[in-house]
Amino acid sequence: MNTGIQRSSATPFGASTTTAPAGKKSAGKEEFRKDFAKICIAHNIPYVAQASVSNLIDLTAKAEKASA
């Protein structure tokens, strides 16, 4: 996790960040983002979900399922 303005492996392709700025020399991040859900599944984690606080109903349902 980062502050939201730094490049990470989760940053989408082409995104402009403070550590990978888009401009005349670069079009932004040059690698595609890693699919963390697939990585978690490959490691046999019992429950994998992607959620966002922007959809609290979905987040709550997934948190309840994870705790069960």
N, C-alpha and C positions, 0 to 999 in steps of 0.2 A: 504494500500500500504506500502511496505517496501523497503529496500535498495537492495533487490535481493539476499541477502545472509542470511537473517533471516527467520526463520520458521513462516508461517502464515497459516490461514485456507485455503488459496488458493494454498499452496505448495503441490505438488503431493506426493502421498504415496511413502515412501521409499527414498525420496530425502534427501541428506546430506546438512545441512546448519550449520552456525556457532552456532545456538541455538538448533539444533537437529543433531549433527554430527553422521555420520555413522562410525562404528568401531567395536571393539571387544564387547562392551557392548550394542550397538544399531545398528539396520540396517537402521537408518535414521528415518524420520517421520513415526509414527505408525498409523496415521489416514488417511483416504481418504480425498481428497480435497473437499471442498464445491462447489456445482454447482451454482455459483452466478447468472447466467442467469435465472435458474429456480427460485431462490429466488426472483429476480426482477419481474419475470412474476407473481409469486404468490402474489406479493404486488400490482398488477395491474398497473405497470408502463407502460405508453402508448407505448413506443418504447424501445426495448431491443436489443442490438447488441454486438457482440464481435469482436474486431478489433485489428490490430497490425500495428505499423509503418513500419514493414517489407513489408507490402503490401499496398502501398500508394493509389493505385487505389481503392481498396476495402474500405480502411479507408475513403477516400474522398466521395465515394458513400454513405456510411453509415452515415457520418456526414451531408451530404446534405439531406438525407432522414429524419434524426432526426430533423433538423432545419425546415423542411417543416411540 
